[in-house]
Amino acid sequence: MAPKRTLGRHSFFDAPALLAFLEDGLGPGKRDTAERHRRTIQEAAVAAADRGSGTLDLSVAAVPNLPAFARERLPEAFALLTSSVDSVATSGDGTTAKFVVKLQDGHRVESVLIRHDGGRNTLCVSSQVGCKMGCTFCATGTLGELGNLTSGEILEQLAHARRFSAAKGNGETDAVAFRAAEASAAVTNVVFMGMGEPLNNYDAVCASLGLLSDARGFAVAPSRVTVSTVGVVPKMLALARDSPEVRLALSLHAPNQALREKIVPTATAYPLPKIMAALDAYLAAGTRARTRAMIEYCVLGGVNDEEAHACELGELLRGRDVIVNLIPFNPTDTPMGHTPPTREAVQAMAAVLAGPEFGLRTTVRKEMGQDIAGACGQLALDAGGARRSFAAGGAGGDLEDLAGSAGNGFARAKTVADKKLKKGSVVNGRVAFASKGDVQTNKSRTTSVQTMTSDAPRRATDVTKKKQIPRDVELAVAALNATATISMVVLVLAVSWKLAAHAGWFEDHERQHAEL
C-alpha cells in the first residue's frame, strides 16, 4: 500500500471528496441531489480552469440552485487547483511539452503533452508519486512508491495542459487571457502512462475517468482514454467491469514468464497465463467503440530483441485482437544499464509479428520528447523535485511510462504493399495509427508496421549541456562541403569524357557526320 499523504484542501475536480461533502451537508437519503450538485459544481470548475481563473466563483449568478451551506463552506474545504506548474520544457521540434507539477505537499510529478498531425493532442498523466513495480528499464521505478494521487490531482494535470495550450495558441502569457474554447480542444486523448502504476491507484484513477469523459466535464470520449498496466490481474478484471469502454494498454515487455521476471521483477505476483486470461476478459467486455487492446513491448538491446522473441510473442498473442507497440529503449538512469536495440533488430521483430504467420497489427513508437526527458520510461524526479541525472549524457528521466508516443506519438504510416520492409514502410497495405499509449485505428483489416524514425543504437544527448557551434565555423564547413561537391562533379565529368574518347565514341560520331 502506498504511503499516506497529508493534504489540505481538496480539489474541486475530486468527485468522491466533493460528493461526500455534499452528502454530509444535505443529510441522509439525498445522494441523488448531492450528485446533481456535484456535476453542476464540477462543470463550473472546468469552465473556470479553462478561462484561466484562480478561484471558483460560487455566487448565485455563477452556480445557481446551490445549497447555502455549500456556497458558504466549499471555499474553505476545496480549491480550484491544489497544484501548480513548476516548470514546462518544450522539445526542439515543438511537438512535445513536459510539465513538472508541484503538489500541495511538496511532491512533484510529471505529465507530457504530445501534439500530432491532424489536430490530435495526447496528454500522458501520472497517477502516483513514484512506482513500486521496479521495471528495470524505467527511471520512475527507481523512486519507489511515494504516494497515490487523488482523482483531483490527476485531473489537474489535464487542466494545466489545457491552460498551457490555450495560452500558447493565443500567443498570450497572461493567465487571464486564456480562451475557454481553445482550452477545451487542447487535449483530445489522455493516456495513463506517466509516473506510477495506474491500477495500483485504482479508485482514484476510476474516479477521474468519470469527470474526464463527462460531456459536462472535460469531455474526452472513453475510447480516447488509455489506461496502462504491467498486469495487475484483479484490477484488470475490475476495469473490464467498471470501465469497459476505456482502452487498455498491457506493458508486457517479454514473451515468456522467465524473461518477464528479469525485466519486471513484480511479475512473480501475477504469472503470464493469468495476465493473458485477464486480457481476454477485457477484450470480451468491449463493444464496437473499443475492440482492441495495446500490447506495449519495450525493446532492450541484447535482452528481448531477437526474432525468436518476436516469434514467441506472436504465438502468445495469436488470435487476439491487439495492437503490438514496439518501444525502442530510451536511455535512463537505472541500475541495469540497458542499451537501445539496433534499428535492424526492431525492424526484424516488426516484420515477424506483422507477417503472414501471425498477422498482428504492429507499430514502432516514434520518439517524441527525448530531448526534454519526455520519452517512454524516462520520468523520474528525486524527493526534492529535482531531475535525476542520466548516465551517458542522457536526457533525464521521463514518460510512458511516458507517450511518444498516447507517447509516445506516431506518425501515419504510408501504404506500401508487398515491398521490402524499410523506414516508414507498411506491410500488407494496412495503415497504422497509434500514440504513447494512445490506440487509434482505421477500419482496414490488413496489417501495418511503422518503423523507427531515428537511428539505433542512439546516444543519449543532454541538450542543456550541448555546446553551440560558432557561426563562422558552420560557414567554413559549408564552404568546404560545397567545394568538395563541385570537385567531385568535375572529376566525374573528366573521367567520363576520357572513357568516351578511349572507347572511340567521338570518332564514331565524326564518321557519321562525314557520311551525311
C-alpha positions as CSV (number, residue, x, y, z in Angstrom):
1,M,0.0,0.0,0.0
2,A,1.3,3.4,-0.9
3,P,2.4,5.8,1.9
4,K,-0.4,8.1,3.2
5,R,0.0,11.7,2.2
6,T,-1.1,14.7,4.3
7,L,-3.2,17.1,2.3
8,G,-5.0,20.3,3.0
9,R,-7.9,21.4,0.8
10,H,-9.4,19.1,-1.8
11,S,-9.6,19.8,-5.5
12,F,-12.9,20.7,-7.0
13,F,-12.1,18.0,-9.6
14,D,-12.0,15.3,-6.8
15,A,-15.5,13.8,-7.3
16,P,-15.5,11.4,-4.3
17,A,-14.5,14.1,-1.9
18,L,-16.9,16.7,-3.3
19,L,-19.8,14.2,-3.3
20,A,-19.0,13.2,0.3
21,F,-19.0,16.8,1.4
22,L,-22.4,17.4,-0.2
23,E,-24.0,14.3,1.2
24,D,-22.8,15.2,4.7
25,G,-24.3,18.6,4.4
26,L,-27.6,17.5,2.8
27,G,-28.2,14.6,5.2
28,P,-29.3,11.0,4.7
29,G,-31.2,9.9,1.6
30,K,-30.1,12.8,-0.5
31,R,-27.4,11.1,-2.7
32,D,-29.2,11.9,-6.0
33,T,-29.5,15.6,-5.0
34,A,-25.8,15.6,-4.0
35,E,-24.8,14.0,-7.3
36,R,-26.7,16.6,-9.2
37,H,-25.0,19.5,-7.3
38,R,-21.6,17.7,-7.8
39,R,-22.0,17.8,-11.6
40,T,-23.1,21.4,-11.6
41,I,-20.1,22.5,-9.4
42,Q,-17.6,20.5,-11.4
43,E,-18.9,21.8,-14.7
44,A,-18.4,25.3,-13.3
45,A,-14.9,24.3,-12.1
46,V,-13.8,23.0,-15.6
47,A,-15.1,26.2,-17.2
48,A,-13.3,28.4,-14.7
49,A,-10.0,26.5,-15.1
50,D,-10.3,26.8,-18.9
51,R,-10.8,30.5,-18.6
52,G,-7.6,30.7,-16.5
53,S,-9.3,31.7,-13.3
54,G,-7.5,31.1,-10.0
55,T,-10.7,30.5,-7.9
56,L,-14.2,29.2,-8.5
57,D,-17.0,31.7,-8.4
58,L,-19.8,30.2,-6.3
59,S,-22.1,33.1,-6.5
60,V,-25.8,32.7,-7.3
61,A,-25.2,34.1,-10.8
62,A,-22.4,31.7,-11.5
63,V,-23.7,28.5,-9.8
64,P,-27.5,28.7,-9.3
65,N,-29.5,26.5,-7.0
66,L,-26.6,25.6,-4.8
67,P,-27.5,25.0,-1.1
68,A,-26.5,27.8,1.2
69,F,-24.2,25.6,3.3
70,A,-22.2,24.6,0.2
71,R,-21.9,28.1,-1.0
72,E,-20.5,29.2,2.3
73,R,-18.3,26.3,3.3
74,L,-16.9,24.9,-0.1
75,P,-14.2,27.6,-0.4
76,E,-12.8,26.5,3.0
77,A,-12.6,22.9,2.1
78,F,-11.9,22.9,-1.7
79,A,-9.7,24.8,-4.2
80,L,-10.0,25.1,-7.9
81,L,-6.3,24.0,-8.3
82,T,-4.4,22.4,-5.4
83,S,-1.2,22.0,-7.6
84,S,0.9,24.3,-9.7
85,V,3.1,24.0,-12.7
86,D,6.7,24.2,-11.5
87,S,8.2,24.2,-15.0
88,V,7.5,23.5,-18.6
89,A,10.0,22.2,-21.1
90,T,9.2,22.1,-24.8
91,S,11.0,19.9,-27.3
92,G,13.1,21.4,-30.1
93,D,10.5,20.5,-32.8
94,G,7.7,21.9,-30.7
95,T,5.7,18.7,-30.7
96,T,6.1,17.8,-27.1
97,A,5.8,19.7,-23.8
98,K,6.7,18.3,-20.4
99,F,5.1,19.7,-17.2
100,V,6.6,19.3,-13.8
101,V,3.6,19.7,-11.5
102,K,4.1,20.6,-7.8
103,L,1.6,19.1,-5.5
104,Q,0.3,20.7,-2.3
105,D,2.5,18.6,-0.1
106,G,5.7,19.3,-2.0
107,H,5.8,16.2,-4.1
108,R,6.3,16.6,-7.8
109,V,5.0,14.6,-10.8
110,E,5.4,14.9,-14.5
111,S,2.9,14.9,-17.4
112,V,3.6,15.2,-21.1
113,L,1.6,16.7,-23.9
114,I,2.3,15.4,-27.4
115,R,0.9,17.1,-30.5
116,H,0.3,15.1,-33.6
117,D,-0.5,16.0,-37.1
118,G,-4.2,16.3,-37.8
119,G,-5.1,18.1,-34.6
120,R,-4.8,15.1,-32.2
121,N,-3.1,16.0,-28.9
122,T,-2.3,13.3,-26.4
123,L,-1.7,14.0,-22.7
124,C,0.2,11.5,-20.7
125,V,-0.7,11.8,-17.0
126,S,0.8,10.4,-13.8
127,S,-1.2,8.5,-11.3
128,Q,1.3,8.0,-8.5
129,V,4.3,9.7,-7.0
130,G,7.0,7.2,-7.9
131,C,6.2,3.5,-8.6
132,K,6.9,0.2,-6.9
133,M,6.7,-2.1,-9.9
134,G,10.5,-1.8,-10.4
135,C,10.7,-2.3,-14.2
136,T,14.4,-2.4,-14.9
137,F,14.3,0.0,-17.9
138,C,12.1,2.7,-16.2
139,A,13.5,5.6,-14.2
140,T,10.3,6.1,-12.3
141,G,10.7,2.6,-10.7
142,T,13.9,3.7,-9.1
143,L,12.0,6.1,-6.8
144,G,9.8,3.5,-5.1
145,E,6.2,4.2,-4.3
146,L,5.9,7.5,-2.5
147,G,2.2,8.1,-2.6
148,N,-1.0,8.0,-4.6
149,L,-2.5,11.0,-6.4
150,T,-6.1,11.9,-5.7
151,S,-8.6,11.9,-8.6
152,G,-8.5,15.7,-8.4
153,E,-4.7,15.8,-8.7
154,I,-4.8,13.5,-11.8
155,L,-7.3,15.8,-13.5
156,E,-5.5,18.9,-12.5
157,Q,-2.7,17.7,-14.9
158,L,-5.3,17.9,-17.7
159,A,-6.4,21.4,-16.5
160,H,-2.8,22.7,-16.5
161,A,-2.2,21.3,-20.0
162,R,-5.4,22.8,-21.4
163,R,-4.4,26.2,-19.9
164,F,-0.9,26.0,-21.4
165,S,-2.2,25.1,-24.9
166,A,-4.8,27.8,-24.9
167,A,-2.3,30.4,-23.9
168,K,0.2,29.2,-26.5
169,G,-2.5,29.2,-29.2
170,N,-3.4,32.8,-28.3
171,G,0.2,34.0,-28.2
172,E,-0.6,35.1,-24.6
173,T,1.3,34.5,-21.4
174,D,-1.2,36.2,-19.0
175,A,-3.5,33.5,-17.4
176,V,-6.5,35.9,-17.6
177,A,-6.3,35.8,-21.4
178,F,-6.9,32.1,-21.8
179,R,-9.8,31.3,-24.1
180,A,-12.1,28.5,-22.9
181,A,-12.9,27.4,-26.5
182,E,-9.2,26.8,-27.3
183,A,-8.6,25.1,-23.9
184,S,-11.4,22.7,-24.4
185,A,-9.9,21.5,-27.7
186,A,-6.3,21.4,-26.5
187,V,-6.3,17.8,-25.4
188,T,-8.1,15.1,-27.4
189,N,-6.6,12.0,-25.9
190,V,-5.4,11.0,-22.5
191,V,-3.1,8.1,-21.6
192,F,-2.4,6.9,-18.0
193,M,1.3,6.2,-18.8
194,G,3.1,8.7,-16.7
195,M,4.6,8.1,-13.3
196,G,3.2,5.2,-11.4
197,E,1.2,2.0,-12.0
198,P,-2.4,3.3,-12.6
199,L,-4.1,0.1,-11.3
200,N,-2.3,0.3,-8.0
201,N,-4.3,3.5,-7.5
202,Y,-7.4,2.0,-8.9
203,D,-10.1,4.0,-7.0
204,A,-8.6,7.4,-7.8
205,V,-8.0,6.5,-11.5
206,C,-11.6,5.3,-11.9
207,A,-13.0,8.3,-10.2
208,S,-11.0,10.6,-12.5
209,L,-12.5,8.7,-15.6
210,G,-15.9,10.0,-14.7
211,L,-15.3,13.7,-15.0
212,L,-12.7,13.1,-17.7
213,S,-15.3,11.7,-20.1
214,D,-18.4,13.6,-18.8
215,A,-19.8,15.8,-21.6
216,R,-20.3,18.5,-18.9
217,G,-16.7,18.0,-17.7
218,F,-13.5,17.6,-19.7
219,A,-15.5,15.7,-22.5
220,V,-12.8,13.3,-23.6
221,A,-14.5,10.2,-25.0
222,P,-13.8,6.9,-23.2
223,S,-12.5,5.4,-26.5
224,R,-9.8,8.2,-26.4
225,V,-8.6,7.3,-22.9
226,T,-6.0,4.6,-22.4
227,V,-5.0,3.0,-19.0
228,S,-1.7,1.3,-19.0
229,T,-0.7,-1.6,-16.6
230,V,2.1,-4.0,-16.2
231,G,-0.5,-6.6,-15.4
232,V,-2.3,-6.2,-12.0
233,V,-4.7,-9.0,-12.7
234,P,-7.5,-8.3,-10.1
235,K,-7.7,-4.7,-11.2
236,M,-7.6,-5.6,-14.9
237,L,-10.7,-7.7,-14.3
238,A,-12.3,-4.8,-12.4
239,L,-11.5,-2.3,-15.1
240,A,-13.2,-4.5,-17.7
241,R,-16.3,-4.5,-15.5
242,D,-16.3,-0.9,-14.3
243,S,-15.0,1.0,-17.4
244,P,-15.3,-1.4,-20.3
245,E,-15.1,1.4,-22.9
246,V,-11.7,2.7,-21.7
247,R,-8.8,1.3,-23.7
248,L,-6.3,-0.9,-22.0
249,A,-2.5,-1.0,-22.7
250,L,-0.7,-4.0,-21.3
251,S,3.0,-3.4,-20.7
252,L,4.2,-7.0,-21.5
253,H,7.9,-6.4,-22.4
254,A,8.6,-10.2,-22.7
255,P,7.1,-13.2,-24.4
256,N,7.6,-15.7,-21.5
257,Q,7.4,-15.7,-17.7
258,A,11.1,-16.3,-17.0
259,L,12.3,-13.4,-19.1
260,R,9.5,-11.2,-17.9
261,E,10.5,-11.7,-14.3
262,K,14.0,-10.4,-15.1
263,I,12.6,-7.2,-16.8
264,V,9.6,-6.7,-14.5
265,P,10.5,-8.1,-11.0
266,T,6.9,-7.8,-9.7
267,A,5.8,-10.2,-12.5
268,T,6.2,-13.0,-10.0
269,A,3.0,-11.9,-8.3
270,Y,0.9,-12.4,-11.5
271,P,2.0,-15.2,-13.8
272,L,1.7,-14.7,-17.5
273,P,-1.2,-17.2,-18.0
274,K,-3.3,-15.2,-15.5
275,I,-2.4,-11.9,-17.2
276,M,-3.5,-13.3,-20.6
277,A,-6.7,-14.6,-19.1
278,A,-7.4,-11.1,-17.7
279,L,-6.6,-9.6,-21.1
280,D,-9.1,-12.0,-22.7
281,A,-11.8,-10.9,-20.2
282,Y,-11.1,-7.2,-21.1
283,L,-11.3,-7.9,-24.8
284,A,-14.6,-9.8,-24.3
285,A,-16.1,-6.9,-22.4
286,G,-15.6,-4.3,-25.1
287,T,-18.0,-3.0,-27.7
288,R,-17.6,-1.8,-31.2
289,A,-16.4,1.5,-29.8
290,R,-13.4,-0.2,-28.2
291,T,-12.4,-3.5,-29.6
292,R,-8.6,-3.6,-29.3
293,A,-6.0,-3.6,-26.6
294,M,-2.5,-2.4,-26.9
295,I,0.5,-4.6,-26.1
296,E,3.5,-2.5,-25.1
297,Y,6.9,-4.1,-25.6
298,C,10.0,-2.1,-24.6
299,V,12.8,-3.5,-26.8
300,L,16.0,-3.8,-24.9
301,G,19.3,-4.4,-26.8
302,G,20.6,-7.9,-26.3
303,V,17.8,-8.8,-23.9
304,N,14.4,-9.2,-25.7
305,D,15.1,-8.0,-29.2
306,E,15.7,-11.2,-31.2
307,E,13.5,-12.7,-33.9
308,A,13.0,-15.7,-31.7
309,H,11.4,-13.4,-29.1
310,A,9.1,-12.0,-31.8
311,C,8.0,-15.5,-32.8
312,E,7.3,-16.4,-29.2
313,L,5.4,-13.1,-28.7
314,G,3.4,-13.7,-31.9
315,E,2.4,-17.2,-30.7
316,L,1.4,-15.8,-27.3
317,L,-0.9,-13.2,-28.9
318,R,-2.2,-15.4,-31.7
319,G,-5.9,-14.9,-32.4
320,R,-6.2,-11.9,-30.0
321,D,-7.5,-8.5,-31.2
322,V,-4.5,-6.4,-30.1
323,I,-2.0,-3.9,-31.5
324,V,1.6,-4.6,-30.7
325,N,3.6,-1.4,-29.9
326,L,7.3,-1.9,-30.0
327,I,9.1,0.8,-27.9
328,P,12.8,1.1,-28.5
329,F,14.5,1.6,-25.2
330,N,15.3,5.2,-24.2
331,P,18.4,5.6,-22.0
332,T,17.6,6.1,-18.4
333,D,19.4,6.2,-15.1
334,T,18.7,2.7,-13.9
335,P,21.0,0.1,-12.3
336,M,20.6,-2.5,-15.1
337,G,22.3,-0.3,-17.6
338,H,20.2,-1.4,-20.6
339,T,21.2,-0.3,-24.1
340,P,18.9,0.6,-27.1
341,P,18.3,-2.0,-29.7
342,T,19.5,-1.6,-33.3
343,R,17.1,-0.4,-35.9
344,E,17.6,-3.7,-37.8
345,A,16.6,-5.7,-34.7
346,V,13.4,-3.7,-34.2
347,Q,12.5,-3.9,-37.9
348,A,13.1,-7.7,-37.9
349,M,10.8,-8.1,-34.9
350,A,8.1,-5.9,-36.5
351,A,8.3,-7.9,-39.7
352,V,7.8,-11.2,-37.9
353,L,4.8,-10.0,-35.9
354,A,3.1,-8.4,-38.9
355,G,4.0,-11.1,-41.3
356,P,1.7,-13.8,-42.6
357,E,2.5,-16.2,-39.8
358,F,0.9,-14.0,-37.1
359,G,-0.7,-11.1,-38.9
360,L,-0.6,-8.8,-35.8
361,R,-1.0,-5.1,-36.3
362,T,2.3,-3.8,-35.2
363,T,3.7,-0.3,-34.7
364,V,7.0,1.1,-33.6
365,R,6.8,4.1,-31.3
366,K,8.2,7.3,-32.8
367,E,10.5,9.1,-30.4
368,M,9.0,12.4,-29.3
369,G,10.3,14.5,-26.4
370,Q,13.5,12.6,-25.7
371,D,15.4,15.9,-25.8
372,I,13.3,17.1,-22.8
373,A,13.3,13.7,-21.0
374,G,9.8,13.2,-22.0
375,A,10.1,9.8,-23.7
376,C,9.0,6.4,-22.6
377,G,10.5,5.2,-19.4
378,Q,12.4,8.4,-18.5
379,L,10.1,10.1,-16.0
380,A,11.8,10.5,-12.6
381,L,12.3,13.2,-10.0
382,D,14.1,12.9,-6.7
383,A,12.4,13.5,-3.4
384,G,13.1,17.2,-3.6
385,G,11.6,17.5,-7.1
386,A,15.0,17.8,-9.0
387,R,15.5,15.9,-12.1
388,R,17.8,12.9,-11.7
389,S,21.0,13.0,-13.8
390,F,21.3,10.3,-16.5
391,A,24.3,8.2,-17.4
392,A,26.0,8.6,-20.7
393,G,24.9,12.2,-21.0
394,G,21.3,11.1,-21.0
395,A,18.4,13.4,-21.4
396,G,16.9,12.9,-18.0
397,G,14.0,10.9,-16.6
398,D,10.5,10.7,-18.1
399,L,7.3,9.3,-19.6
400,E,5.4,6.3,-20.7
401,D,5.6,5.3,-18.6
402,L,5.5,8.3,-20.6
403,A,3.8,8.6,-24.9
404,G,5.6,9.2,-27.6
405,S,4.2,8.4,-28.2
406,A,-0.7,8.1,-26.4
407,G,3.8,8.5,-26.0
408,N,4.5,8.4,-27.1
409,G,3.3,9.7,-30.6
410,F,3.1,8.1,-34.0
411,A,3.0,9.5,-37.5
412,R,0.8,7.9,-40.1
413,A,2.5,5.1,-42.0
414,K,2.2,5.3,-45.8
415,T,0.6,2.3,-47.5
416,V,3.2,0.2,-49.4
417,A,2.1,-3.3,-50.4
418,D,4.4,-6.3,-50.8
419,K,7.6,-4.4,-50.6
420,K,10.7,-4.9,-48.6
421,L,10.4,-3.6,-45.1
422,K,12.2,-0.3,-44.7
423,K,12.0,3.0,-42.9
424,G,8.4,4.3,-42.9
425,S,7.1,1.2,-44.6
426,V,3.8,-0.7,-44.2
427,V,3.3,-4.4,-44.7
428,N,0.3,-5.8,-46.5
429,G,-1.3,-2.5,-47.1
430,R,-2.6,-1.5,-43.7
431,V,-2.4,2.0,-42.3
432,A,-1.5,2.3,-38.6
433,F,-2.4,4.9,-36.2
434,A,-1.1,4.9,-32.6
435,S,0.5,7.0,-29.9
436,K,2.4,6.9,-26.4
437,G,-0.3,4.5,-25.3
438,D,-3.0,6.0,-27.5
439,V,-4.7,3.3,-29.6
440,Q,-6.4,4.7,-32.6
441,T,-7.2,2.5,-35.7
442,N,-8.8,2.8,-39.0
443,K,-11.3,0.3,-40.5
444,S,-8.8,-1.6,-42.5
445,R,-8.2,-5.2,-41.5
446,T,-4.8,-5.6,-43.1
447,T,-1.5,-5.3,-41.2
448,S,0.9,-2.4,-40.8
449,V,4.3,-1.7,-39.4
450,Q,5.6,1.8,-38.8
451,T,9.4,1.7,-38.3
452,M,11.6,3.9,-36.3
453,T,12.4,7.4,-37.5
454,S,15.7,7.7,-35.7
455,D,18.8,5.5,-35.9
456,A,19.6,3.0,-33.2
457,P,21.6,2.5,-31.2
458,R,21.1,6.1,-30.2
459,R,23.4,8.0,-28.0
460,A,21.5,9.9,-25.2
461,T,22.3,13.6,-25.5
462,D,21.9,16.2,-22.8
463,V,20.7,19.2,-24.8
464,T,21.1,21.5,-21.9
465,K,24.8,20.8,-22.0
466,K,25.3,20.7,-25.7
467,K,27.9,23.2,-27.0
468,Q,26.9,25.7,-29.6
469,I,28.9,25.6,-32.8
470,P,30.2,29.1,-33.8
471,R,28.6,30.6,-36.8
472,D,31.9,31.2,-38.7
473,V,32.8,27.5,-38.2
474,E,29.4,26.5,-39.6
475,L,30.0,28.7,-42.7
476,A,33.5,27.4,-43.2
477,V,32.3,23.8,-43.1
478,A,29.5,24.6,-45.5
479,A,32.0,26.1,-47.9
480,L,34.3,23.2,-47.7
481,N,31.4,20.8,-48.4
482,A,30.3,22.8,-51.4
483,T,33.9,22.9,-52.8
484,A,34.3,19.1,-52.3
485,T,31.0,18.5,-54.1
486,I,31.9,20.7,-57.1
487,S,35.4,19.0,-57.3
488,M,33.7,15.6,-57.3
489,V,31.3,16.6,-60.1
490,V,34.2,17.9,-62.2
491,L,36.3,14.8,-61.6
492,V,33.3,12.5,-62.7
493,L,32.8,14.5,-65.8
494,A,36.5,14.4,-66.7
495,V,36.7,10.6,-66.2
496,S,33.5,10.1,-68.3
497,W,34.9,12.2,-71.1
498,K,38.2,10.3,-71.0
499,L,36.4,6.9,-71.1
500,A,34.2,8.1,-74.0
501,A,37.3,9.2,-76.0
502,H,39.1,5.9,-75.3
503,A,36.1,3.9,-76.5
504,G,36.1,5.8,-79.8
505,W,32.7,7.4,-79.2
506,F,33.8,10.7,-80.7
507,E,35.4,9.0,-83.8
508,D,32.1,7.2,-84.5
509,H,30.2,10.4,-84.4
510,E,32.7,12.1,-86.8
511,R,32.3,9.3,-89.3
512,Q,28.5,9.6,-89.1
513,H,28.7,13.3,-89.8
514,A,31.1,12.7,-92.7
515,E,28.8,10.2,-94.3
516,L,25.9,12.6,-94.0
